[in-house]
Amino acid sequence: MFGARSGRRYGLLDATMILVAFRHGLRVSELCALTWDQIDFGHGLIHVRRLKNGISSVHQRGGEEMRSLRALKRTDGASRYIFMTERGAPMTPAGFRKMLSRLAVSARFQFSVHPHMLRHACGFKLANDGRDTRALQHYLGHKNIMHTVRYTEHVPDQRRSSRPRMTTWAFAPALSFTPRPIAAAPLPLD
């Protein structure tokens, strides 16, 4: 994420979009449709409206995410949508895909990158941390648990049962990470 910020014209916007998509497991269309009325700065919450008949939920936000969103609000708080283009229109899914692809090329990734990888990375991160499958299903907005099982089926049994059942409120701290240069730390998406 640090690499997305440094030396780019819209580094804060790019880095915040990547952070929010990863931490909340958002689809690219859900990310681009985020509005300021979905953000509760007072309580540190984000109201996620899922698409594709998914289950909407309320997620807790981390400190870095709150700081980034507040900085975006200061730069262009008059708009309805959180992520805007330089022309004043909401960011489109195609625009985000292109931005992410450009960042991957500049980071010299050996594979093509697409936005849904951030959603999968969120699911695998939480599953590897031992989160309960039902709570993970709700967090990602899946109606059918079979779509969630893919994240937990490769996790060793001792890790899966080593943690107590967690509510979705407990996920935000688990998805915090220390920013490092993007070229030095590619996403482990084998």
N, C-alpha and C positions, 0 to 999 in steps of 0.2 A: 504494500500500500504506500510505503514511503516513496518508492520509485514512481508511483503514479502522481505524487504531489510535486516532486522536484523537477524543475525546469520545464514544466508544461504550462501552457497558457491557462488552462482550466484545471489545474492540478487538484485543487480542493474539491471541486465538483466530481472529478473522476474518482478520486480516492474515497469520497463519501459514498458514491454510488456502489462501488465495489464492497466497501465495508458493510453497508446496509443490506445489500443482496446476500452477502455471505452470512452475516450474523443472524438474519431472520429467514434464510432459506427461501428468498423470494424468486418467483419467476420473473423474467425480464419485463413482461407486461404489467405485473403487479408493482414492480419497482418504478416503472415510468408513470404509473397511475397514482403514485403516492401524493397526497395533498397535505397541506399544513394542518388541516383540521383533524388529521389522523395522528398527529404528534401531540402528546401531552407533556410539555416541558416541566410543569409543576410536579408531576408524579414520576417522571422518567419513563413514560410508556409510549408504545406505538400500537395503534389499532390496525391490524393487518386484515385487509379485505382480500380474501382469496378468490381467484378466478377458477375457471374450469369446475364449477360446483364444489369447490373446496370448502373446508370449515374455517371461517374467520376466527381470529383470536386476538388476544392482547398480549404483547411481548414487552418485557423490560428492556431498557436500553442501557448500554454501558457508558462510562464517562467520556471516553474518546469519541464515541458516536454522538453524544449530546453536544460536545464542544464543536464538532464538525458541522452538525445541523444548525447550531446557533450561528456559526460563522456564515453559513449559506443564507440563513434568514436575514442577517445583517446586510448581505450584499444584494439580495433581491427578495425581500419579504413581502412585496406587494402582490406577487403572483399567487395564484391558487395552488399550482403544482410546486413540488419541492425542487425537482430537477428540470431546469429550463435550459434551452439552447441560447446561443448568443443573439439570436434573432427574436427572442422573447416568446418562443413557442415551447410547449412541453417536450422534453426529450422523448424520442421515439425508440421503440425496441431496436429498430435497424440502426439508429444512431449509437445506441449503447453497444450493440454487437461490433460495430466498426471501431469504436473507441477501444474496446477490450482487445480486439484483434491487433490494433496498432500498438497497444501497450505490450502485448505478448511478443510481437516482432521486435520491438525495441529492447525487450528483456532477453531476446535470443532464445525463446522457448523452442524446443525441438518438435513441438506438436502444435496443432491449431487449437485455439482457445475459444470457447463459446460461453455465453452467460449461464447456461444451465449447469455448467461445471461448478459454479459457486453454490448452487442449491444442493447438488450432490455432496460437495465438500462439507457443507453444513450438516447434512444428515449423517455422513460417515464420521465426522468429528464427534458429534453427540453420541453416536452409537459406540464408538471406541472409548468414550469417556464412561461408558456403562449406563447410559440413560435408558429408562424403561421404554419398551417398544410402543406401548399405548400413549405415553406422554409425547414421544417423538412423533407419532402419527398426528396427534393434535397440533403440535408445534409446526409441522410442515403443512398442515391443512388437508391431509389425505382422508377421504371418506372411507376408502377400502384399505384395511390394514395390510393387504398383500403388496401394496405399493411401498409400504414402509419396511417390510420384512427384509428387503434387499440390503438395507443398511446394517441390519443386525445379524444376518445369517453367517457372516464370516468372522464375527467377533467371538473369541474364545468364551466358553461358558463361564469360567471363573470370573472374567471381567464383567460379563453381563449381570451376574448375580451379586457382585461385590458391593454394589451401591444400592441404597434404598430407593424406592419409587420416588421420583421427583416430579414436581409440578412444572408446568411450562414457565413459571415465574423464576425458577432456579436456573434456567438455561443461559441467560445473558452473561453472567460472569464466566461461564464455561467457554464461551465463544470469544473471550478476550485474547488478544495476542500482542506481542511486542512487534511494532513495525520494523522491518528490516528492508534493505534495498531489494527491490523486486528481482533483479538479475541474480542476486546471490541466493535467493530462497524461492525457487519455483514451487507451485502447489504440488503436493504429492498426490497425484490423481492417477495412479497406475491402474 
